Amino acid sequence: MAKQKSEVARLGYRQSTLAAALDTTRQTIRSMELRGDLPPRIEISPGLKIWPASVIDQWLAEHAGRTSKSEVHA
């Protein structure tokens, strides 16, 4: 089981890992997703959706100029 989580981590971000990477909560990530502030997730198996690492890396680069957490989450 740990190997599978490790493999997912290399592929992309789950909701909890993205929240940790952005220093926020899973609820904030969910709210951002519902507002369309995040790129769409992809389903890699039934019931498992992730944000591809490359997509999040690009999204973070595009938002790097923002200075505060509130601006990123706006």
C-alpha positions in Angstrom: 0.0 0.0 0.0 2.8 2.5 0.8 4.3 1.8 -2.6 1.1 2.9 -4.3 0.9 6.1 -2.3 4.5 6.8 -3.3 3.7 6.2 -6.9 0.7 8.6 -6.7 3.0 11.2 -5.1 5.3 11.1 -8.2 2.3 11.4 -10.5 0.6 14.3 -8.8 -1.2 15.8 -5.9 -4.1 14.4 -4.0 -6.3 16.9 -2.1 -4.4 16.5 1.2 -0.9 16.7 -0.4 -1.9 19.8 -2.3 -3.2 21.4 0.9 0.0 20.7 2.6 2.1 22.0 -0.3 0.1 25.3 -0.2 0.0 25.5 3.6 -3.8 25.5 3.7 -6.6 23.1 4.5 -8.4 20.5 2.4 -11.6 22.6 2.7 -9.8 25.6 1.2 -8.6 23.4 -1.7 -12.1 22.1 -2.2 -13.5 25.6 -2.2 -10.8 26.7 -4.7 -11.7 23.8 -6.9 -15.4 24.5 -6.8 -14.7 28.2 -7.7 -12.6 27.1 -10.6 -9.4 28.6 -9.1 -7.5 25.3 -9.6 -6.9 23.3 -12.7 -9.2 20.2 -13.1 -8.2 16.9 -11.5 -7.9 13.8 -13.5 -9.2 10.4 -12.5 -6.4 7.8 -12.5 -8.5 5.0 -11.2 -12.0 4.6 -9.9 -12.5 7.0 -7.0 -8.9 8.4 -7.2 -8.5 11.8 -8.7 -5.2 13.8 -8.7 -3.8 17.0 -10.0 -0.9 16.1 -12.3 2.4 17.4 -10.8 3.3 19.1 -14.1 -0.1 21.0 -14.1 0.3 22.1 -10.5 3.9 23.1 -11.1 2.8 25.3 -14.0 -0.1 26.7 -11.9 2.2 27.5 -9.1 4.6 29.3 -11.4 1.8 31.4 -12.8 0.8 32.4 -9.3 4.3 32.9 -8.0 4.0 36.7 -8.2 1.3 36.8 -5.7 2.6 38.0 -2.3 0.2 36.6 0.2 -1.8 33.4 0.9 -5.1 35.4 0.6 -4.2 36.5 -2.9 -3.5 33.0 -4.0 -6.8 31.8 -2.5 -8.8 34.8 -3.8 
